[in-house]
Amino acid sequence: MTKRILPLFIAIIALLGAAGLGISKSGAGDKIRVLIIDGRNNHNWKDTTPFLKQQLEGTGKFQVSVATTPPNGAKAEDWNSFDPDFSKCDVVLSNYNGAKWEPESVRNSFEKFLNEGGALVNVHAANNAHKGWIGFEEATGLLWRGNKDGARLYLDEVGKLLKIEVGKGRGAGHGPQHEYIVQMRDSVHPITKGIPKEWLHGKDELYHGQRGPAKDMEILATAFSDSKKGGTGVHEPMLWTIPVGEGVAVTNVLGHVGGNGKNMPAMKCVGFLTLVARSCEWAVTGKVTIPVPGNFPDDKKVSLVD
C-alpha cells in the first residue's frame, strides 16, 4: 500500500458517482487496510465497531480488521494476548477509551508505526483515552482532560484561533446532546474539500474545553458551543490533523453512541461518516477520491443512513 506523500496537504481530488451513503465502490487497486481497536469505552463499542466496519467496507476502498483489548477489570496478565501487528495495517481507527495499552511494547510499536508513516484516526471518545501516554497525547493534540493537563484552543466569533494556557479556564466537558451546526474551517484540505461550509449534525455531544499539548494542529472543523446548551459560548474544535514523524493523526470528536446502540443519530449522520471515511483515505494516501455524497446534510436538515 502506498503511504502518504509529504507535504501533507497536497492532493488530487476525483469525485465519483454516488450510491447508498453516496460513497462509490473502488474499481481497482489495493484496498486501504484499516485496523479498528476497541474493547474498552464508556460508549457502545460492541455496536459501533461493526457499524463502522460495515460503512467503511461498503465504500469498496477499505479492508477492515478488528483488535479488541481485554475488558475493564481484566488482570495484568490478560494483556499478554493483546499484541496487534501494526505492520499489517495502514491506518488505526481508534474506537477505544480506556487506560494505556499494555504492555509497553505495544505502545512503542504503535509509536514506531506512526513515526514511520502510519496513520491514526480517533473517533469521539477515543481522545479520552491513554492518560499519561505522552506519544498518544502529542499525536492527538486535544483530549478529554482537566485544565491542568494542557492548553486549550478555540475560535472566537470572527474565526481567530485563541489559546488558553494550562491551569486557566475550564477543562473538558459537554452539555446535553442536541443537533448542532458543524462549520468547515478549511475548504481546501482534501478531507473537507467540497463539503458544505455549514451543515447540521445529528443529535450528539458537543465537546468543549478539551486540553492537551495542542501543537501542530490544523483545525478543519468547529462547532459553536452555545452557553444556552451548557456550552462555552465559543467555537470548539471538532476535527483536526497533526503530523507525527512521517505519519499523521486525525481526530474527530463527533459520533457519540450510548445505551443499546440502536438509536445513534450522531454516528449515523452522513456528515460524520463521510468525514471518517475521507479521513482514513487521506491519512494513508495523502489524497481523497471518496466523493461528498448527494445526501450530505445541509444547514437546515440532518441526514442519516438507514
KEKE-3310 file (N, C-alpha, C; in steps of 0.2 Angstrom, whole numbers, plus 5000, padded with zeros to 4 digits):
npx = (5004:5003:5010:5007:5012:5022:5022:5009:4997:4994:4985:4975:4959:4946:4931:4918:4904:4888:4881:4870:4875:4882:4895:4905:4910:4927:4936:4947:4964:4974:4967:4964:4971:4963:4963:4953:4953:4946:4937:4937:4927:4917:4907:4896:4904:4903:4892:4895:4908:4906:4897:4904:4914:4906:4902:4914:4919:4909:4912:4920:4934:4941:4949:4944:4949:4949:4955:4953:4954:4958:4944:4938:4943:4951:4965:4982:4990:4981:4983:4993:4989:4985:4992:4993:4998:5005:5011:5003:4993:4987:4981:4976:4960:4954:4942:4942:4942:4950:4962:4980:4987:4993:5006:5020:5027:5018:5013:5025:5027:5017:5019:5031:5026:5017:5027:5035:5027:5014:4996:4983:4967:4956:4940:4927:4926:4938:4948:4948:4956:4970:4977:4992:5000:5012:5016:5004:4996:5002:5001:4987:4983:4972:4963:4951:4953:4957:4959:4972:4980:4985:4985:4972:4962:4953:4940:4936:4922:4925:4933:4946:4960:4962:4971:4971:4981:4989:4980:4971:4954:4941:4940:4939:4922:4904:4888:4870:4865:4862:4856:4867:4876:4890:4904:4915:4931:4942:4941:4949:4957:4960:4951:4940:4936:4924:4914:4899:4900:4893:4884:4871:4872:4869:4860:4870:4884:4893:4908:4918:4931:4942:4959:4977:4993:4992:4999:5005:4993:4981:4966:4951:4937:4924:4912:4899:4898:4885:4881:4868:4865:4873:4886:4901:4901:4909:4918:4921:4935:4932:4936:4952:4970:4986:5003:5014:5030:5034:5021:5003:4990:4973:4959:4943:4929:4916:4901:4895:4888:4878:4869:4860:4864:4855:4849:4857:4860:4871:4882:4876:4875:4876:4886:4896:4900:4905:4916:4924:4927:4934:4944:4951:4956:4963:4973:4981:4985:4987:4978:4961:4948:4936:4919:4909:4894:4878:4867:4872:4871:4863:4862:4851:4844:4846:4855:4853:4860:4851)
npy = (4994:5011:5024:5039:5054:5067:5085:5086:5091:5091:5086:5076:5077:5067:5066:5054:5044:5043:5032:5023:5027:5037:5035:5029:5013:5006:5004:4997:4991:4991:4989:5000:4996:4995:4995:4993:4997:4992:4988:4993:5006:5020:5021:5013:5002:4989:4989:5000:4997:4986:4993:5004:4997:4990:5002:5007:4997:4996:5006:5000:5003:5000:4988:4980:4976:4970:4973:4968:4974:4968:4967:4980:4979:4967:4956:4960:4951:4947:4956:4951:4944:4954:4960:4968:4968:4980:4982:4976:4984:5000:5011:5015:5015:5021:5016:5016:5019:5020:5014:5015:5006:4990:4977:4989:4987:4987:5000:5006:5000:5005:5019:5018:5014:5025:5035:5031:5032:5028:5029:5037:5037:5045:5042:5051:5047:5042:5051:5053:5043:5034:5041:5049:5043:5050:5050:5047:5057:5068:5066:5067:5079:5088:5083:5074:5080:5088:5105:5107:5099:5103:5114:5124:5126:5137:5145:5162:5173:5179:5170:5169:5160:5156:5154:5146:5145:5132:5127:5138:5143:5132:5114:5099:5095:5093:5099:5095:5082:5087:5093:5101:5114:5110:5118:5120:5124:5124:5124:5119:5108:5091:5082:5089:5096:5102:5099:5106:5122:5125:5113:5103:5093:5076:5073:5075:5074:5089:5092:5102:5113:5105:5098:5098:5095:5102:5105:5109:5108:5107:5114:5108:5108:5116:5118:5128:5131:5133:5143:5142:5129:5123:5125:5134:5146:5149:5144:5128:5116:5102:5093:5089:5088:5081:5081:5067:5063:5054:5050:5053:5060:5060:5068:5066:5072:5070:5059:5052:5038:5030:5019:5006:5006:5006:5017:5029:5043:5052:5045:5039:5049:5056:5066:5064:5051:5052:5061:5052:5042:5048:5054:5043:5038:5049:5050:5040:5040:5053:5059:5061:5052:5048:5053:5068:5064:5064:5065:5072:5081:5098:5115:5115:5103:5087:5073:5055:5039:5023)
npz = (5000:4996:5005:5013:5005:5008:5005:5017:5014:5000:4987:4975:4969:4965:4960:4962:4956:4965:4977:4988:5004:4997:4994:4982:4976:4975:4960:4956:4962:4977:4992:5006:5022:5036:5054:5067:5083:5098:5114:5126:5132:5137:5129:5117:5111:5106:5097:5089:5083:5073:5065:5060:5053:5043:5036:5031:5024:5014:5005:4997:4997:5008:5018:5032:5049:5066:5082:5099:5115:5132:5143:5154:5171:5169:5172:5174:5167:5157:5147:5139:5128:5120:5106:5093:5076:5069:5057:5048:5044:5038:5043:5059:5067:5080:5092:5105:5122:5136:5149:5146:5133:5136:5135:5138:5126:5116:5115:5111:5099:5092:5092:5084:5072:5068:5067:5057:5046:5047:5051:5061:5066:5077:5084:5092:5108:5109:5110:5123:5130:5136:5146:5152:5142:5133:5120:5113:5117:5112:5098:5097:5102:5107:5121:5131:5145:5161:5166:5171:5163:5151:5137:5130:5115:5105:5094:5091:5088:5076:5070:5074:5080:5096:5112:5128:5142:5152:5166:5167:5166:5160:5160:5150:5144:5141:5136:5136:5124:5108:5091:5081:5072:5061:5057:5043:5043:5034:5018:5008:5011:5007:5014:5018:5007:4995:5004:5012:5018:5031:5040:5047:5060:5067:5082:5096:5108:5111:5112:5123:5129:5128:5132:5131:5123:5111:5099:5083:5076:5063:5062:5055:5056:5066:5080:5086:5103:5112:5125:5131:5129:5139:5135:5130:5124:5113:5098:5096:5093:5082:5072:5067:5062:5064:5061:5063:5065:5050:5048:5052:5062:5064:5072:5077:5085:5085:5085:5096:5104:5115:5127:5121:5108:5097:5093:5086:5081:5080:5075:5064:5056:5040:5037:5047:5045:5032:5034:5042:5033:5023:5030:5034:5021:5016:5026:5024:5010:5006:4998:4992:4986:4988:4986:4991:4996:4988:4997:5008:5023:5024:5030:5036:5038:5046:5040:5039:5038:5034)
capx = (5000:5007:5009:5006:5017:5023:5018:5003:4991:4994:4980:4971:4953:4942:4924:4915:4896:4885:4876:4869:4878:4885:4902:4906:4915:4933:4936:4953:4969:4974:4962:4967:4970:4961:4963:4949:4954:4941:4937:4936:4924:4911:4902:4894:4909:4901:4888:4898:4913:4903:4894:4910:4917:4902:4901:4920:4920:4904:4914:4925:4941:4944:4949:4944:4950:4947:4958:4949:4958:4955:4939:4939:4943:4955:4971:4988:4992:4977:4985:4998:4986:4984:4998:4992:5003:5003:5014:4999:4988:4989:4978:4972:4954:4953:4936:4944:4943:4952:4969:4985:4988:4999:5012:5023:5030:5013:5013:5031:5026:5012:5023:5035:5021:5016:5033:5037:5022:5007:4991:4979:4960:4952:4933:4924:4929:4945:4953:4948:4960:4978:4980:4999:5004:5014:5016:4997:4993:5005:4998:4980:4983:4967:4960:4946:4957:4956:4963:4979:4983:4987:4982:4965:4962:4946:4940:4931:4917:4927:4937:4953:4962:4965:4974:4971:4986:4987:4978:4966:4948:4938:4943:4934:4915:4899:4881:4866:4865:4857:4858:4871:4879:4897:4907:4921:4936:4947:4938:4954:4960:4956:4946:4934:4935:4918:4909:4896:4903:4890:4879:4868:4875:4864:4860:4877:4888:4897:4914:4921:4936:4947:4965:4982:4999:4989:5004:5005:4986:4977:4959:4947:4930:4922:4905:4898:4896:4880:4880:4861:4865:4878:4892:4906:4900:4914:4918:4926:4937:4928:4940:4959:4975:4993:5008:5018:5035:5032:5014:4998:4984:4966:4955:4936:4926:4909:4900:4893:4883:4877:4864:4860:4867:4850:4847:4863:4860:4877:4886:4873:4875:4880:4892:4901:4903:4909:4922:4928:4930:4938:4950:4955:4959:4968:4979:4986:4987:4988:4973:4954:4944:4929:4916:4904:4888:4872:4863:4876:4867:4864:4862:4844:4841:4851:4854:4856:4859:4846)
capy = (5000:5017:5028:5046:5058:5074:5088:5083:5094:5091:5081:5076:5076:5064:5065:5049:5044:5041:5026:5022:5033:5041:5034:5024:5007:5007:4999:4993:4994:4989:4992:5003:4991:4998:4991:4996:4995:4993:4983:4997:5013:5022:5022:5007:5000:4982:4990:5004:4994:4983:4998:5007:4992:4990:5008:5008:4992:4997:5010:4996:5006:4998:4981:4982:4971:4972:4971:4970:4974:4965:4971:4983:4974:4962:4956:4962:4946:4946:4960:4947:4942:4959:4961:4969:4969:4987:4982:4973:4989:5006:5016:5013:5018:5020:5016:5014:5024:5016:5015:5014:4999:4986:4980:4995:4986:4988:5007:5008:4998:5009:5025:5017:5013:5031:5039:5028:5033:5025:5034:5036:5041:5044:5044:5053:5047:5039:5056:5052:5038:5034:5046:5048:5041:5056:5049:5047:5064:5073:5064:5068:5086:5090:5077:5075:5081:5093:5111:5107:5094:5105:5121:5124:5130:5138:5151:5167:5175:5181:5164:5169:5155:5158:5149:5147:5141:5127:5129:5143:5141:5126:5108:5096:5093:5094:5100:5090:5081:5091:5094:5107:5116:5110:5123:5119:5130:5123:5121:5117:5102:5086:5079:5094:5100:5100:5099:5112:5126:5123:5108:5101:5086:5073:5074:5072:5078:5094:5093:5109:5114:5100:5100:5094:5098:5107:5108:5107:5106:5110:5113:5108:5110:5118:5119:5133:5128:5138:5143:5140:5122:5121:5126:5139:5152:5150:5139:5122:5111:5096:5089:5092:5084:5083:5077:5063:5060:5053:5049:5058:5058:5064:5067:5068:5071:5069:5052:5049:5032:5027:5015:5000:5007:5005:5024:5033:5048:5056:5041:5038:5056:5056:5070:5061:5045:5055:5063:5047:5038:5053:5055:5036:5038:5054:5049:5035:5041:5060:5062:5059:5050:5047:5059:5070:5061:5068:5066:5075:5086:5105:5118:5115:5096:5082:5067:5049:5032:5019)
capz = (5000:4995:5010:5012:5002:5010:5010:5019:5011:4993:4985:4969:4971:4960:4963:4958:4957:4972:4978:4995:5008:4992:4993:4977:4977:4971:4954:4956:4966:4983:4997:5012:5027:5042:5060:5072:5090:5103:5119:5132:5130:5140:5124:5115:5105:5103:5092:5084:5079:5067:5061:5057:5049:5038:5032:5028:5019:5009:5000:4992:4997:5014:5021:5039:5054:5072:5088:5105:5121:5137:5146:5161:5176:5167:5176:5170:5163:5152:5141:5135:5122:5115:5103:5086:5072:5066:5051:5043:5043:5035:5047:5065:5068:5087:5095:5112:5128:5142:5151:5141:5131:5139:5138:5135:5119:5111:5114:5107:5092:5089:5090:5078:5066:5066:5065:5050:5040:5048:5052:5067:5066:5083:5084:5098:5115:5108:5113:5131:5132:5137:5150:5153:5137:5130:5112:5110:5119:5107:5092:5097:5102:5112:5124:5137:5151:5166:5164:5172:5159:5144:5134:5126:5109:5102:5089:5093:5084:5069:5067:5076:5084:5103:5116:5135:5145:5157:5173:5167:5162:5162:5157:5145:5146:5136:5138:5134:5117:5103:5085:5080:5065:5061:5052:5040:5043:5029:5012:5003:5013:5004:5018:5018:5000:4993:5009:5013:5023:5037:5040:5053:5063:5071:5089:5098:5112:5109:5117:5124:5134:5128:5134:5129:5120:5106:5095:5076:5074:5058:5063:5049:5058:5073:5081:5091:5109:5114:5133:5132:5129:5144:5132:5132:5120:5108:5093:5098:5088:5081:5068:5066:5060:5067:5058:5068:5061:5043:5048:5053:5066:5063:5077:5075:5091:5084:5085:5102:5105:5121:5128:5117:5101:5091:5090:5086:5076:5079:5071:5058:5052:5034:5038:5052:5041:5026:5037:5044:5028:5019:5034:5033:5015:5016:5031:5021:5003:5005:4993:4994:4980:4991:4985:4995:4994:4987:5003:5013:5026:5023:5036:5039:5040:5047:5035:5042:5035:5037)
cpx = (5004:5005:5008:5012:5017:5024:5011:4997:4990:4990:4977:4965:4949:4936:4921:4907:4894:4880:4876:4870:4880:4892:4903:4911:4921:4933:4941:4958:4969:4970:4966:4966:4969:4960:4959:4951:4949:4942:4936:4933:4918:4906:4901:4898:4907:4896:4891:4904:4911:4900:4899:4913:4913:4902:4908:4921:4915:4906:4918:4932:4945:4944:4949:4945:4949:4952:4955:4954:4955:4950:4941:4939:4948:4961:4977:4990:4988:4979:4990:4995:4984:4991:4997:4998:5002:5006:5009:4993:4991:4987:4975:4966:4953:4946:4937:4945:4944:4959:4974:4986:4994:5000:5015:5026:5025:5013:5019:5030:5022:5015:5028:5031:5019:5021:5036:5032:5015:5002:4986:4973:4957:4945:4930:4928:4936:4950:4952:4953:4967:4981:4987:5003:5006:5014:5009:4994:4996:5002:4991:4979:4979:4963:4955:4951:4955:4961:4970:4983:4985:4983:4975:4965:4954:4946:4935:4926:4919:4932:4944:4954:4965:4967:4973:4976:4984:4985:4973:4960:4946:4941:4937:4927:4911:4893:4877:4866:4860:4860:4862:4875:4887:4899:4914:4926:4942:4943:4942:4957:4956:4951:4940:4932:4929:4912:4906:4899:4900:4885:4877:4869:4869:4865:4866:4879:4892:4903:4917:4927:4941:4954:4971:4988:4997:4994:5003:4998:4984:4969:4955:4940:4929:4915:4905:4895:4892:4880:4873:4861:4871:4885:4896:4905:4905:4914:4924:4928:4933:4932:4947:4964:4982:4998:5012:5024:5033:5024:5009:4993:4979:4962:4948:4932:4918:4908:4898:4888:4883:4871:4865:4862:4862:4848:4853:4864:4866:4882:4883:4872:4879:4886:4897:4904:4907:4916:4927:4931:4935:4945:4954:4959:4965:4974:4984:4989:4989:4983:4966:4951:4937:4925:4911:4898:4882:4867:4867:4871:4868:4863:4855:4841:4847:4849:4857:4855:4854:4849)
cpy = (5006:5021:5035:5049:5065:5078:5085:5085:5095:5085:5082:5074:5073:5062:5059:5049:5042:5035:5025:5028:5039:5040:5028:5019:5008:5002:4995:4995:4991:4993:4995:4998:4995:4993:4995:4993:4997:4989:4987:5004:5014:5023:5014:5004:4993:4983:4995:5002:4991:4988:5002:5003:4991:4996:5009:5003:4993:5002:5006:4998:5003:4991:4982:4975:4974:4969:4973:4969:4970:4969:4975:4978:4968:4962:4958:4957:4945:4951:4956:4945:4947:4962:4962:4970:4975:4987:4979:4978:4996:5012:5012:5017:5017:5021:5014:5020:5020:5018:5014:5007:4996:4980:4986:4994:4987:4996:5009:5006:5002:5016:5024:5017:5020:5035:5037:5029:5031:5031:5032:5040:5040:5046:5045:5052:5043:5044:5057:5048:5039:5039:5045:5045:5047:5055:5050:5054:5069:5072:5067:5076:5089:5084:5079:5075:5087:5099:5111:5102:5096:5112:5119:5129:5131:5144:5156:5168:5176:5175:5164:5164:5158:5152:5151:5142:5136:5130:5135:5141:5134:5120:5105:5095:5094:5095:5094:5088:5085:5091:5101:5108:5114:5114:5121:5125:5129:5120:5118:5110:5096:5082:5083:5097:5097:5099:5105:5116:5125:5118:5105:5094:5083:5074:5070:5076:5083:5095:5100:5108:5109:5103:5096:5098:5103:5110:5105:5105:5110:5109:5113:5109:5111:5117:5124:5130:5133:5137:5141:5133:5119:5121:5132:5145:5154:5144:5134:5118:5104:5091:5092:5086:5086:5078:5073:5060:5060:5051:5054:5055:5063:5062:5070:5067:5070:5061:5049:5043:5029:5021:5008:5000:5007:5012:5028:5038:5052:5051:5039:5044:5055:5060:5067:5055:5047:5057:5058:5043:5042:5054:5049:5036:5043:5053:5044:5037:5048:5063:5059:5058:5049:5053:5062:5068:5066:5070:5069:5081:5094:5108:5119:5108:5091:5076:5061:5043:5028:5014)
cpz = (5000:5001:5008:5009:5004:5004:5011:5016:5004:4991:4978:4970:4964:4962:4958:4959:4963:4972:4986:4999:5003:4991:4988:4979:4972:4966:4954:4961:4973:4988:5003:5018:5034:5048:5065:5079:5095:5109:5126:5130:5135:5135:5121:5109:5102:5098:5086:5080:5073:5062:5057:5051:5042:5033:5028:5022:5013:5004:4995:4992:5003:5015:5028:5044:5060:5077:5094:5111:5126:5140:5152:5166:5175:5171:5171:5165:5157:5146:5137:5129:5117:5112:5095:5082:5067:5059:5045:5042:5040:5040:5053:5066:5076:5089:5102:5116:5134:5144:5145:5140:5134:5134:5135:5128:5114:5110:5110:5100:5088:5087:5084:5072:5064:5064:5059:5045:5041:5050:5058:5065:5072:5082:5091:5104:5115:5110:5120:5134:5133:5141:5153:5148:5132:5123:5109:5111:5114:5100:5091:5098:5108:5114:5129:5143:5155:5164:5166:5168:5152:5143:5131:5120:5107:5097:5091:5087:5077:5066:5069:5081:5091:5107:5123:5138:5150:5164:5173:5163:5164:5158:5152:5148:5140:5139:5136:5127:5113:5096:5084:5073:5066:5055:5049:5040:5038:5023:5007:5004:5010:5008:5018:5012:4997:4998:5011:5019:5030:5036:5046:5055:5067:5078:5093:5104:5109:5113:5117:5129:5134:5129:5131:5126:5115:5102:5088:5073:5068:5059:5057:5050:5065:5074:5087:5097:5113:5122:5135:5132:5134:5141:5134:5129:5115:5103:5095:5093:5088:5077:5066:5064:5063:5064:5064:5064:5053:5043:5050:5058:5064:5069:5076:5081:5091:5085:5091:5101:5112:5121:5124:5110:5095:5089:5091:5080:5075:5074:5064:5053:5046:5034:5042:5048:5035:5029:5039:5038:5024:5023:5034:5027:5014:5020:5028:5015:5002:5000:4995:4987:4982:4990:4991:4993:4993:4992:5009:5016:5024:5030:5039:5041:5040:5042:5038:5037:5038:5042)
residu = (MET:THR:LYS:ARG:ILE:LEU:PRO:LEU:PHE:ILE:ALA:ILE:ILE:ALA:LEU:LEU:GLY:ALA:ALA:GLY:LEU:GLY:ILE:SER:LYS:SER:GLY:ALA:GLY:ASP:LYS:ILE:ARG:VAL:LEU:ILE:ILE:ASP:GLY:ARG:ASN:ASN:HIS:ASN:TRP:LYS:ASP:THR:THR:PRO:PHE:LEU:LYS:GLN:GLN:LEU:GLU:GLY:THR:GLY:LYS:PHE:GLN:VAL:SER:VAL:ALA:THR:THR:PRO:PRO:ASN:GLY:ALA:LYS:ALA:GLU:ASP:TRP:ASN:SER:PHE:ASP:PRO:ASP:PHE:SER:LYS:CYS:ASP:VAL:VAL:LEU:SER:ASN:TYR:ASN:GLY:ALA:LYS:TRP:GLU:PRO:GLU:SER:VAL:ARG:ASN:SER:PHE:GLU:LYS:PHE:LEU:ASN:GLU:GLY:GLY:ALA:LEU:VAL:ASN:VAL:HIS:ALA:ALA:ASN:ASN:ALA:HIS:LYS:GLY:TRP:ILE:GLY:PHE:GLU:GLU:ALA:THR:GLY:LEU:LEU:TRP:ARG:GLY:ASN:LYS:ASP:GLY:ALA:ARG:LEU:TYR:LEU:ASP:GLU:VAL:GLY:LYS:LEU:LEU:LYS:ILE:GLU:VAL:GLY:LYS:GLY:ARG:GLY:ALA:GLY:HIS:GLY:PRO:GLN:HIS:GLU:TYR:ILE:VAL:GLN:MET:ARG:ASP:SER:VAL:HIS:PRO:ILE:THR:LYS:GLY:ILE:PRO:LYS:GLU:TRP:LEU:HIS:GLY:LYS:ASP:GLU:LEU:TYR:HIS:GLY:GLN:ARG:GLY:PRO:ALA:LYS:ASP:MET:GLU:ILE:LEU:ALA:THR:ALA:PHE:SER:ASP:SER:LYS:LYS:GLY:GLY:THR:GLY:VAL:HIS:GLU:PRO:MET:LEU:TRP:THR:ILE:PRO:VAL:GLY:GLU:GLY:VAL:ALA:VAL:THR:ASN:VAL:LEU:GLY:HIS:VAL:GLY:GLY:ASN:GLY:LYS:ASN:MET:PRO:ALA:MET:LYS:CYS:VAL:GLY:PHE:LEU:THR:LEU:VAL:ALA:ARG:SER:CYS:GLU:TRP:ALA:VAL:THR:GLY:LYS:VAL:THR:ILE:PRO:VAL:PRO:GLY:ASN:PHE:PRO:ASP:ASP:LYS:LYS:VAL:SER:LEU:VAL:ASP)
# end
